[in-house]
Amino acid sequence: MHAATASAEIKIHLDDPVSSLLSVKGYGVWSITPEATVYEAIERMAEKKIGALVVLAEGQLVGIISERDYARKVILKGRQSRETHVFEVMTAPVVSITPEHTIDECMHLVTSERVRHLPVLDGDKVVAMLSIGDLVSWIIRSHEHTIHQLQSYIMGAYPG
């Protein structure tokens, strides 16, 4: 069985919970403290090849800092990234989700709130971060699954 067939056999839907996506993507999140400099935040994002970090103070989510924050609140304002602290430019409060939110609910949030990253909280602990790219990839896989089912039906191989 080749990879396209294997991925098409995974049942993917827009009403799937975030936990389903995370079972494929994995849990874990990169963070920074509010006292760190923006330069340190950008350096970590570049190192990890990510577009945002959650900002944690004593293990609690207090904000999020993204490349967009850097561009709009540091560069365009003429600030110095080595002298500006994360807490000065981070986005707070944070739009967050839980593992129980659906993919569809998440897409609605990123669209209506105009955000690109959603921290995933289990209770008060940040357990993962979803990007708009993660959500779009899941939706594409959902459509591929539907197309595969329709093709099977047309060819007379639809189960059921």
OpenMM code with the backbone's topology and positions (N, CA, C; nanometers):
from openmm import Vec3, app, unit

residues = "MET HIS ALA ALA THR ALA SER ALA GLU ILE LYS ILE HIS LEU ASP ASP PRO VAL SER SER LEU LEU SER VAL LYS GLY TYR GLY VAL TRP SER ILE THR PRO GLU ALA THR VAL TYR GLU ALA ILE GLU ARG MET ALA GLU LYS LYS ILE GLY ALA LEU VAL VAL LEU ALA GLU GLY GLN LEU VAL GLY ILE ILE SER GLU ARG ASP TYR ALA ARG LYS VAL ILE LEU LYS GLY ARG GLN SER ARG GLU THR HIS VAL PHE GLU VAL MET THR ALA PRO VAL VAL SER ILE THR PRO GLU HIS THR ILE ASP GLU CYS MET HIS LEU VAL THR SER GLU ARG VAL ARG HIS LEU PRO VAL LEU ASP GLY ASP LYS VAL VAL ALA MET LEU SER ILE GLY ASP LEU VAL SER TRP ILE ILE ARG SER HIS GLU HIS THR ILE HIS GLN LEU GLN SER TYR ILE MET GLY ALA TYR PRO GLY".split()
positions = [
    Vec3(0.0851, -0.1171, 0.0000),
    Vec3(0.0000, 0.0000, 0.0000),
    Vec3(0.0896, 0.1233, 0.0000),
    Vec3(0.0651, 0.2170, -0.0907),
    Vec3(0.1493, 0.3362, -0.0948),
    Vec3(0.0939, 0.4448, -0.0023),
    Vec3(0.1719, 0.5517, 0.0188),
    Vec3(0.1403, 0.6548, 0.1187),
    Vec3(0.0070, 0.7236, 0.0933),
    Vec3(-0.0262, 0.7496, -0.0325),
    Vec3(-0.1522, 0.8190, -0.0624),
    Vec3(-0.2708, 0.7356, -0.0168),
    Vec3(-0.2645, 0.6044, -0.0384),
    Vec3(-0.3726, 0.5176, 0.0040),
    Vec3(-0.3791, 0.5115, 0.1558),
    Vec3(-0.2641, 0.5028, 0.2207),
    Vec3(-0.2623, 0.4948, 0.3664),
    Vec3(-0.3210, 0.6201, 0.4285),
    Vec3(-0.2856, 0.7384, 0.3786),
    Vec3(-0.3380, 0.8609, 0.4383),
    Vec3(-0.4859, 0.8768, 0.4083),
    Vec3(-0.5329, 0.8254, 0.2935),
    Vec3(-0.6739, 0.8372, 0.2590),
    Vec3(-0.7594, 0.7485, 0.3482),
    Vec3(-0.7018, 0.6427, 0.4039),
    Vec3(-0.7786, 0.5523, 0.4884),
    Vec3(-0.8017, 0.6087, 0.6275),
    Vec3(-0.7257, 0.7082, 0.6677),
    Vec3(-0.7480, 0.7738, 0.7959),
    Vec3(-0.8727, 0.8591, 0.7820),
    Vec3(-0.9679, 0.8397, 0.8702),
    Vec3(-1.0917, 0.9165, 0.8616),
    Vec3(-1.0696, 1.0542, 0.9236),
    Vec3(-1.0834, 1.1560, 0.8400),
    Vec3(-1.0579, 1.2932, 0.8807),
    Vec3(-1.1813, 1.3760, 0.8490),
    Vec3(-1.2253, 1.4545, 0.9470),
    Vec3(-1.3444, 1.5374, 0.9290),
    Vec3(-1.3238, 1.6727, 0.9947),
    Vec3(-1.3986, 1.7723, 0.9505),
    Vec3(-1.3892, 1.9054, 1.0094),
    Vec3(-1.4442, 1.9095, 1.1505),
    Vec3(-1.5293, 1.8118, 1.1855),
    Vec3(-1.5811, 1.8087, 1.3218),
    Vec3(-1.4933, 1.7241, 1.4141),
    Vec3(-1.3765, 1.6826, 1.3639),
    Vec3(-1.2800, 1.6123, 1.4484),
    Vec3(-1.2301, 1.7058, 1.5576),
    Vec3(-1.2022, 1.6532, 1.6753),
    Vec3(-1.1434, 1.7373, 1.7794),
    Vec3(-0.9960, 1.7650, 1.7516),
    Vec3(-0.9471, 1.8726, 1.8083),
    Vec3(-0.8061, 1.9094, 1.7962),
    Vec3(-0.7164, 1.7941, 1.8422),
    Vec3(-0.7612, 1.7174, 1.9402),
    Vec3(-0.6809, 1.6047, 1.9890),
    Vec3(-0.6485, 1.5058, 1.8767),
    Vec3(-0.7387, 1.4914, 1.7787),
    Vec3(-0.7112, 1.4026, 1.6646),
    Vec3(-0.5953, 1.4560, 1.5822),
    Vec3(-0.5967, 1.5852, 1.5556),
    Vec3(-0.4876, 1.6476, 1.4803),
    Vec3(-0.3569, 1.6341, 1.5585),
    Vec3(-0.3635, 1.6568, 1.6888),
    Vec3(-0.2418, 1.6493, 1.7710),
    Vec3(-0.1875, 1.5073, 1.7824),
    Vec3(-0.2754, 1.4071, 1.7678),
    Vec3(-0.2262, 1.2688, 1.7709),
    Vec3(-0.1394, 1.2400, 1.6490),
    Vec3(-0.1592, 1.3174, 1.5416),
    Vec3(-0.0766, 1.3042, 1.4219),
    Vec3(0.0427, 1.3990, 1.4295),
    Vec3(0.0161, 1.5271, 1.4613),
    Vec3(0.1211, 1.6290, 1.4654),
    Vec3(0.2148, 1.6093, 1.5845),
    Vec3(0.1575, 1.5784, 1.6979),
    Vec3(0.2341, 1.5653, 1.8212),
    Vec3(0.2093, 1.6816, 1.9149),
    Vec3(0.2355, 1.6585, 2.0393),
    Vec3(0.2200, 1.7601, 2.1417),
    Vec3(0.3550, 1.8272, 2.1641),
    Vec3(0.3553, 1.9360, 2.2370),
    Vec3(0.4767, 2.0094, 2.2662),
    Vec3(0.4661, 2.1506, 2.2145),
    Vec3(0.5384, 2.2393, 2.2793),
    Vec3(0.5305, 2.3807, 2.2428),
    Vec3(0.6608, 2.4498, 2.2813),
    Vec3(0.6997, 2.5474, 2.2013),
    Vec3(0.8174, 2.6291, 2.2325),
    Vec3(0.7694, 2.7557, 2.3011),
    Vec3(0.8434, 2.7972, 2.4032),
    Vec3(0.8002, 2.9138, 2.4803),
    Vec3(0.9172, 3.0058, 2.5117),
    Vec3(0.8810, 3.1206, 2.5669),
    Vec3(0.9792, 3.2197, 2.6107),
    Vec3(0.9177, 3.2946, 2.7285),
    Vec3(1.0000, 3.3595, 2.8070),
    Vec3(0.9492, 3.4360, 2.9209),
    Vec3(0.9207, 3.5805, 2.8785),
    Vec3(0.8351, 3.6486, 2.9520),
    Vec3(0.8047, 3.7883, 2.9179),
    Vec3(0.9260, 3.8805, 2.9311),
    Vec3(1.0212, 3.8440, 3.0154),
    Vec3(1.1383, 3.9275, 3.0394),
    Vec3(1.2467, 3.9127, 2.9333),
    Vec3(1.2370, 3.8098, 2.8526),
    Vec3(1.3366, 3.7891, 2.7465),
    Vec3(1.3280, 3.9050, 2.6466),
    Vec3(1.4351, 3.9227, 2.5701),
    Vec3(1.4318, 4.0279, 2.4687),
    Vec3(1.3625, 3.9755, 2.3426),
    Vec3(1.3129, 4.0672, 2.2648),
    Vec3(1.2510, 4.0314, 2.1375),
    Vec3(1.3548, 3.9639, 2.0482),
    Vec3(1.4796, 4.0074, 2.0557),
    Vec3(1.5859, 3.9449, 1.9770),
    Vec3(1.5962, 3.7956, 2.0119),
    Vec3(1.5922, 3.7636, 2.1414),
    Vec3(1.5988, 3.6234, 2.1836),
    Vec3(1.4786, 3.5447, 2.1308),
    Vec3(1.3626, 3.6076, 2.1293),
    Vec3(1.2423, 3.5418, 2.0785),
    Vec3(1.2547, 3.5134, 1.9293),
    Vec3(1.2983, 3.6127, 1.8531),
    Vec3(1.3133, 3.5951, 1.7080),
    Vec3(1.4212, 3.4915, 1.6786),
    Vec3(1.5278, 3.4953, 1.7564),
    Vec3(1.6354, 3.3974, 1.7396),
    Vec3(1.5830, 3.2548, 1.7622),
    Vec3(1.5021, 3.2347, 1.8664),
    Vec3(1.4461, 3.1020, 1.8956),
    Vec3(1.3504, 3.0587, 1.7842),
    Vec3(1.2663, 3.1518, 1.7359),
    Vec3(1.1743, 3.1181, 1.6269),
    Vec3(1.2520, 3.0737, 1.5026),
    Vec3(1.3591, 3.1458, 1.4707),
    Vec3(1.4405, 3.1108, 1.3541),
    Vec3(1.5057, 2.9743, 1.3737),
    Vec3(1.5583, 2.9505, 1.4919),
    Vec3(1.6245, 2.8234, 1.5237),
    Vec3(1.5278, 2.7058, 1.5122),
    Vec3(1.4054, 2.7247, 1.5599),
    Vec3(1.3061, 2.6168, 1.5608),
    Vec3(1.2214, 2.6137, 1.4340),
    Vec3(1.2422, 2.7132, 1.3464),
    Vec3(1.1671, 2.7241, 1.2204),
    Vec3(1.0166, 2.7317, 1.2455),
    Vec3(0.9802, 2.8226, 1.3365),
    Vec3(0.8400, 2.8450, 1.3713),
    Vec3(0.8093, 2.9936, 1.3641),
    Vec3(0.6821, 3.0285, 1.3630),
    Vec3(0.6424, 3.1678, 1.3471),
    Vec3(0.5932, 3.2351, 1.4726),
    Vec3(0.5860, 3.1607, 1.5845),
    Vec3(0.5369, 3.2207, 1.7088),
    Vec3(0.5799, 3.1366, 1.8282),
    Vec3(0.5864, 3.2023, 1.9422),
    Vec3(0.6177, 3.1381, 2.0699),
    Vec3(0.5103, 3.1751, 2.1705),
    Vec3(0.4756, 3.0809, 2.2577),
    Vec3(0.3900, 3.1184, 2.3690),
    Vec3(0.4779, 3.1855, 2.4733),
    Vec3(0.4200, 3.2813, 2.5437),
    Vec3(0.4922, 3.3516, 2.6484),
    Vec3(0.4388, 3.2995, 2.7813),
    Vec3(0.5292, 3.2388, 2.8592),
    Vec3(0.4917, 3.1786, 2.9864),
    Vec3(0.5602, 3.2489, 3.1019),
    Vec3(0.4813, 3.2809, 3.2038),
    Vec3(0.5340, 3.3352, 3.3290),
    Vec3(0.4972, 3.2366, 3.4381),
    Vec3(0.5974, 3.1769, 3.4993),
    Vec3(0.5778, 3.0757, 3.6030),
    Vec3(0.4853, 2.9646, 3.5544),
    Vec3(0.5061, 2.9228, 3.4285),
    Vec3(0.4300, 2.8136, 3.3707),
    Vec3(0.2913, 2.8496, 3.3204),
    Vec3(0.2511, 2.9746, 3.3380),
    Vec3(0.1172, 3.0181, 3.2956),
    Vec3(0.1244, 3.0985, 3.1662),
    Vec3(0.0279, 3.0766, 3.0782),
    Vec3(0.0203, 3.1492, 2.9520),
    Vec3(-0.0173, 3.2948, 2.9785),
    Vec3(0.0697, 3.3866, 2.9363),
    Vec3(0.0425, 3.5303, 2.9539),
    Vec3(0.0384, 3.6051, 2.8220),
    Vec3(0.0825, 3.5391, 2.7138),
    Vec3(0.0829, 3.6054, 2.5848),
    Vec3(0.1378, 3.5149, 2.4775),
    Vec3(0.1480, 3.5728, 2.3594),
    Vec3(0.2081, 3.5045, 2.2456),
    Vec3(0.2867, 3.6107, 2.1691),
    Vec3(0.4021, 3.5730, 2.1196),
    Vec3(0.4798, 3.6648, 2.0367),
    Vec3(0.5039, 3.5969, 1.9029),
    Vec3(0.4776, 3.6723, 1.7971),
    Vec3(0.4888, 3.6170, 1.6626),
    Vec3(0.5765, 3.7066, 1.5766),
    Vec3(0.6103, 3.6544, 1.4605),
    Vec3(0.6851, 3.7350, 1.3635),
    Vec3(0.6050, 3.8597, 1.3260),
    Vec3(0.4742, 3.8469, 1.3243),
    Vec3(0.3875, 3.9613, 1.2943),
    Vec3(0.4020, 4.0691, 1.4027),
    Vec3(0.4064, 4.0285, 1.5294),
    Vec3(0.4282, 4.1254, 1.6382),
    Vec3(0.5605, 4.1973, 1.6190),
    Vec3(0.6638, 4.1210, 1.5822),
    Vec3(0.7957, 4.1787, 1.5603),
    Vec3(0.7912, 4.2831, 1.4494),
    Vec3(0.7301, 4.2465, 1.3377),
    Vec3(0.7250, 4.3379, 1.2231),
    Vec3(0.6470, 4.4648, 1.2558),
    Vec3(0.5334, 4.4495, 1.3203),
    Vec3(0.4443, 4.5636, 1.3434),
    Vec3(0.4774, 4.6463, 1.4665),
    Vec3(0.5289, 4.5805, 1.5709),
    Vec3(0.5480, 4.6503, 1.6981),
    Vec3(0.6935, 4.6834, 1.7300),
    Vec3(0.7848, 4.6280, 1.6542),
    Vec3(0.9264, 4.6580, 1.6760),
    Vec3(0.9815, 4.7300, 1.5532),
    Vec3(0.9860, 4.6625, 1.4403),
    Vec3(1.0447, 4.7198, 1.3185),
    Vec3(0.9742, 4.8491, 1.2776),
    Vec3(0.8427, 4.8429, 1.2595),
    Vec3(0.7693, 4.9613, 1.2121),
    Vec3(0.7677, 5.0757, 1.3132),
    Vec3(0.7906, 5.0450, 1.4407),
    Vec3(0.7926, 5.1488, 1.5445),
    Vec3(0.9341, 5.1993, 1.5722),
    Vec3(1.0332, 5.1457, 1.4993),
    Vec3(1.1707, 5.1910, 1.5157),
    Vec3(1.2353, 5.1478, 1.6464),
    Vec3(1.1845, 5.0414, 1.7066),
    Vec3(1.2404, 4.9915, 1.8330),
    Vec3(1.3587, 4.8993, 1.8049),
    Vec3(1.4375, 4.8755, 1.9059),
    Vec3(1.5537, 4.7870, 1.8958),
    Vec3(1.5202, 4.6521, 1.9589),
    Vec3(1.5344, 4.5443, 1.8814),
    Vec3(1.4956, 4.4119, 1.9299),
    Vec3(1.5802, 4.3632, 2.0471),
    Vec3(1.7055, 4.4098, 2.0562),
    Vec3(1.7909, 4.3675, 2.1680),
    Vec3(1.7606, 4.4443, 2.2967),
    Vec3(1.6849, 4.5529, 2.2851),
    Vec3(1.6518, 4.6346, 2.4022),
    Vec3(1.5043, 4.6273, 2.4403),
    Vec3(1.4234, 4.5687, 2.3553),
    Vec3(1.2799, 4.5593, 2.3802),
    Vec3(1.2488, 4.4228, 2.4402),
    Vec3(1.1693, 4.4223, 2.5462),
    Vec3(1.1312, 4.2967, 2.6117),
    Vec3(1.0052, 4.2404, 2.5484),
    Vec3(0.9925, 4.1095, 2.5551),
    Vec3(0.8783, 4.0400, 2.4969),
    Vec3(0.7466, 4.0959, 2.5516),
    Vec3(0.7394, 4.1213, 2.6828),
    Vec3(0.6137, 4.1681, 2.7419),
    Vec3(0.5682, 4.3028, 2.6856),
    Vec3(0.6601, 4.3790, 2.6263),
    Vec3(0.6248, 4.5088, 2.5698),
    Vec3(0.5506, 4.4982, 2.4366),
    Vec3(0.5681, 4.3868, 2.3661),
    Vec3(0.5113, 4.3747, 2.2312),
    Vec3(0.4266, 4.2489, 2.2100),
    Vec3(0.4208, 4.1616, 2.3085),
    Vec3(0.3449, 4.0368, 2.2918),
    Vec3(0.1958, 4.0661, 2.2775),
    Vec3(0.1261, 3.9727, 2.2184),
    Vec3(-0.0190, 3.9814, 2.2069),
    Vec3(-0.0805, 3.9182, 2.3308),
    Vec3(-0.1641, 3.9953, 2.3977),
    Vec3(-0.2343, 3.9465, 2.5164),
    Vec3(-0.3640, 4.0266, 2.5276),
    Vec3(-0.4710, 3.9663, 2.5704),
    Vec3(-0.4843, 3.8236, 2.6020),
    Vec3(-0.4768, 3.7379, 2.4765),
    Vec3(-0.4586, 3.6092, 2.4980),
    Vec3(-0.4371, 3.5143, 2.3892),
    Vec3(-0.5662, 3.4400, 2.3566),
    Vec3(-0.5940, 3.4267, 2.2283),
    Vec3(-0.7026, 3.3402, 2.1837),
    Vec3(-0.6471, 3.1980, 2.1902),
    Vec3(-0.7093, 3.1134, 2.2709),
    Vec3(-0.6595, 2.9769, 2.2870),
    Vec3(-0.7732, 2.8774, 2.2685),
    Vec3(-0.7355, 2.7513, 2.2583),
    Vec3(-0.8318, 2.6434, 2.2388),
    Vec3(-0.7986, 2.5293, 2.3342),
    Vec3(-0.8853, 2.4285, 2.3355),
    Vec3(-0.8616, 2.3067, 2.4120),
    Vec3(-0.8549, 2.1898, 2.3150),
    Vec3(-0.8093, 2.0747, 2.3601),
    Vec3(-0.8076, 1.9570, 2.2721),
    Vec3(-0.9476, 1.9157, 2.2255),
    Vec3(-1.0515, 1.9625, 2.2940),
    Vec3(-1.1886, 1.9260, 2.2585),
    Vec3(-1.2478, 2.0148, 2.1493),
    Vec3(-1.1888, 2.1297, 2.1226),
    Vec3(-1.2383, 2.2149, 2.0136),
    Vec3(-1.2323, 2.1360, 1.8831),
    Vec3(-1.3230, 2.1669, 1.7910),
    Vec3(-1.3197, 2.1005, 1.6603),
    Vec3(-1.2315, 2.1799, 1.5647),
    Vec3(-1.1901, 2.1131, 1.4577),
    Vec3(-1.1109, 2.1785, 1.3540),
    Vec3(-1.1908, 2.2948, 1.2956),
    Vec3(-1.3193, 2.2734, 1.2732),
    Vec3(-1.4064, 2.3776, 1.2194),
    Vec3(-1.4114, 2.4991, 1.3131),
    Vec3(-1.4228, 2.4757, 1.4430),
    Vec3(-1.4231, 2.5867, 1.5402),
    Vec3(-1.2912, 2.6633, 1.5352),
    Vec3(-1.1819, 2.5906, 1.5204),
    Vec3(-1.0503, 2.6548, 1.5124),
    Vec3(-1.0388, 2.7415, 1.3880),
    Vec3(-1.0876, 2.6914, 1.2748),
    Vec3(-1.0837, 2.7706, 1.1517),
    Vec3(-1.1678, 2.8972, 1.1673),
    Vec3(-1.2805, 2.8843, 1.2341),
    Vec3(-1.3633, 3.0026, 1.2590),
    Vec3(-1.2869, 3.1037, 1.3452),
    Vec3(-1.2170, 3.0557, 1.4474),
    Vec3(-1.1396, 3.1454, 1.5355),
    Vec3(-1.0277, 3.2170, 1.4616),
    Vec3(-0.9485, 3.1434, 1.3833),
    Vec3(-0.8373, 3.2095, 1.3138),
    Vec3(-0.8892, 3.3116, 1.2135),
    Vec3(-1.0053, 3.2839, 1.1563),
    Vec3(-1.0646, 3.3773, 1.0605),
    Vec3(-1.1253, 3.4987, 1.1307),
    Vec3(-1.2088, 3.4748, 1.2296),
    Vec3(-1.2786, 3.5853, 1.2957),
    Vec3(-1.1861, 3.6700, 1.3824),
    Vec3(-1.0882, 3.6075, 1.4468),
    Vec3(-0.9970, 3.6794, 1.5359),
    Vec3(-0.8716, 3.7284, 1.4632),
    Vec3(-0.8549, 3.6862, 1.3382),
    Vec3(-0.7402, 3.7252, 1.2550),
    Vec3(-0.6062, 3.6900, 1.3229),
    Vec3(-0.5982, 3.5646, 1.3693),
    Vec3(-0.4759, 3.5128, 1.4293),
    Vec3(-0.4253, 3.3966, 1.3456),
    Vec3(-0.2988, 3.3668, 1.3600),
    Vec3(-0.2387, 3.2580, 1.2828),
    Vec3(-0.1952, 3.1414, 1.3700),
    Vec3(-0.1977, 3.1614, 1.5017),
    Vec3(-0.1528, 3.0575, 1.5944),
    Vec3(-0.2515, 3.0466, 1.7103),
    Vec3(-0.2792, 2.9220, 1.7500),
    Vec3(-0.3705, 2.8956, 1.8606),
    Vec3(-0.3027, 2.8041, 1.9622),
    Vec3(-0.2667, 2.8570, 2.0788),
    Vec3(-0.2163, 2.7690, 2.1836),
    Vec3(-0.3267, 2.6735, 2.2285),
    Vec3(-0.2890, 2.5496, 2.2554),
    Vec3(-0.3831, 2.4481, 2.3013),
    Vec3(-0.3610, 2.4296, 2.4510),
    Vec3(-0.4662, 2.4553, 2.5284),
    Vec3(-0.4570, 2.4428, 2.6738),
    Vec3(-0.5331, 2.3213, 2.7224),
    Vec3(-0.4692, 2.2457, 2.8097),
    Vec3(-0.5349, 2.1364, 2.8807),
    Vec3(-0.5409, 2.1821, 3.0254),
    Vec3(-0.6566, 2.2317, 3.0670),
    Vec3(-0.6660, 2.2998, 3.1955),
    Vec3(-0.5970, 2.4335, 3.1811),
    Vec3(-0.4985, 2.4598, 3.2670),
    Vec3(-0.4235, 2.5857, 3.2543),
    Vec3(-0.2830, 2.5637, 3.1987),
    Vec3(-0.2572, 2.4423, 3.1486),
    Vec3(-0.1250, 2.4094, 3.0954),
    Vec3(-0.1276, 2.4117, 2.9421),
    Vec3(-0.0306, 2.4816, 2.8822),
    Vec3(-0.0173, 2.4842, 2.7370),
    Vec3(0.0485, 2.3530, 2.6945),
    Vec3(-0.0221, 2.2768, 2.6088),
    Vec3(0.0284, 2.1458, 2.5683),
    Vec3(0.0722, 2.1399, 2.4219),
    Vec3(0.0306, 2.2398, 2.3430),
    Vec3(0.0668, 2.2410, 2.2009),
    Vec3(0.0324, 2.3772, 2.1423),
    Vec3(0.0714, 2.3945, 2.0178),
    Vec3(0.0364, 2.5154, 1.9429),
    Vec3(-0.0041, 2.4707, 1.8030),
    Vec3(-0.1191, 2.5191, 1.7581),
    Vec3(-0.1626, 2.4928, 1.6214),
    Vec3(-0.1456, 2.6184, 1.5396),
    Vec3(-0.0993, 2.6008, 1.4179),
    Vec3(-0.0888, 2.7135, 1.3258),
    Vec3(-0.1991, 2.7002, 1.2221),
    Vec3(-0.2235, 2.8066, 1.1511),
    Vec3(-0.3208, 2.8008, 1.0427),
    Vec3(-0.2778, 2.6970, 0.9395),
    Vec3(-0.1477, 2.6794, 0.9231),
    Vec3(-0.0962, 2.5767, 0.8315),
    Vec3(-0.1341, 2.4365, 0.8744),
    Vec3(-0.1297, 2.4091, 1.0047),
    Vec3(-0.1711, 2.2783, 1.0564),
    Vec3(-0.3180, 2.2526, 1.0240),
    Vec3(-0.4002, 2.3557, 1.0443),
    Vec3(-0.5440, 2.3421, 1.0192),
    Vec3(-0.5737, 2.3212, 0.8713),
    Vec3(-0.5073, 2.3981, 0.7864),
    Vec3(-0.5287, 2.3847, 0.6419),
    Vec3(-0.4841, 2.2464, 0.5940),
    Vec3(-0.3732, 2.1974, 0.6438),
    Vec3(-0.3264, 2.0630, 0.6062),
    Vec3(-0.4295, 1.9573, 0.6436),
    Vec3(-0.4889, 1.9707, 0.7617),
    Vec3(-0.5914, 1.8755, 0.8078),
    Vec3(-0.7130, 1.8802, 0.7150),
    Vec3(-0.7530, 2.0009, 0.6778),
    Vec3(-0.8681, 2.0172, 0.5889),
    Vec3(-0.8400, 1.9567, 0.4520),
    Vec3(-0.7192, 1.9765, 0.4012),
    Vec3(-0.6822, 1.9168, 0.2722),
    Vec3(-0.6908, 1.7654, 0.2805),
    Vec3(-0.6410, 1.7089, 0.3888),
    Vec3(-0.6489, 1.5635, 0.4071),
    Vec3(-0.7943, 1.5181, 0.4143),
    Vec3(-0.8794, 1.5987, 0.4758),
    Vec3(-1.0220, 1.5676, 0.4830),
    Vec3(-1.0821, 1.5613, 0.3439),
    Vec3(-1.0479, 1.6587, 0.2603),
    Vec3(-1.0995, 1.6607, 0.1237),
    Vec3(-1.0441, 1.5441, 0.0419),
    Vec3(-0.9177, 1.5102, 0.0617),
    Vec3(-0.8592, 1.3961, -0.0090),
    Vec3(-0.9333, 1.2680, 0.0274),
    Vec3(-0.9689, 1.2545, 0.1555),
    Vec3(-1.0431, 1.1362, 0.2023),
    Vec3(-1.1792, 1.1297, 0.1336),
    Vec3(-1.2487, 1.2423, 0.1267),
    Vec3(-1.3794, 1.2478, 0.0606),
    Vec3(-1.3676, 1.2130, -0.0873),
    Vec3(-1.2667, 1.2676, -0.1528),
    Vec3(-1.2446, 1.2379, -0.2954),
    Vec3(-1.2189, 1.0887, -0.3149),
    Vec3(-1.1378, 1.0307, -0.2282),
    Vec3(-1.1083, 0.8872, -0.2373),
    Vec3(-1.2367, 0.8055, -0.2218),
    Vec3(-1.3222, 0.8430, -0.1263),
    Vec3(-1.4490, 0.7714, -0.1063),
    Vec3(-1.5381, 0.7825, -0.2299),
    Vec3(-1.5461, 0.9020, -0.2878),
    Vec3(-1.6287, 0.9216, -0.4071),
    Vec3(-1.5760, 0.8416, -0.5252),
    Vec3(-1.4432, 0.8396, -0.5415),
    Vec3(-1.3845, 0.7613, -0.6493),
    Vec3(-1.4136, 0.6125, -0.6305),
    Vec3(-1.4027, 0.5662, -0.5087),
    Vec3(-1.4321, 0.4253, -0.4795),
    Vec3(-1.5783, 0.3937, -0.5087),
    Vec3(-1.6660, 0.4840, -0.4735),
    Vec3(-1.8097, 0.4661, -0.4978),
    Vec3(-1.8384, 0.4585, -0.6481),
    Vec3(-1.7786, 0.5493, -0.7217),
    Vec3(-1.7989, 0.5534, -0.8665),
    Vec3(-1.7476, 0.4247, -0.9323),
    Vec3(-1.6369, 0.3743, -0.8820),
    Vec3(-1.5772, 0.2535, -0.9382),
    Vec3(-1.6446, 0.1266, -0.8864),
    Vec3(-1.7421, 0.1403, -0.7985),
    Vec3(-1.8154, 0.0247, -0.7473),
    Vec3(-1.7491, -0.0442, -0.6310),
    Vec3(-1.6466, 0.0189, -0.5711),
    Vec3(-1.5744, -0.0449, -0.4602),
    Vec3(-1.6084, 0.0184, -0.3261),
    Vec3(-1.7126, 0.1006, -0.3219),
    Vec3(-1.7471, 0.1695, -0.1973),
    Vec3(-1.7993, 0.0692, -0.0958),
    Vec3(-1.7364, 0.0639, 0.0224),
    Vec3(-1.7804, -0.0326, 0.1247),
    Vec3(-1.9141, 0.0109, 0.1851),
    Vec3(-2.0097, -0.0777, 0.1868),
    Vec3(-2.1359, -0.0472, 0.2523),
    Vec3(-2.2403, -0.0253, 0.1544),
] * unit.nanometer
topology = app.Topology()
chain = topology.addChain("A")
for resn in residues:
    res = topology.addResidue(resn, chain)
    for name in ("N", "CA", "C"):
        topology.addAtom(name, app.Element.getBySymbol(name[0]), res)
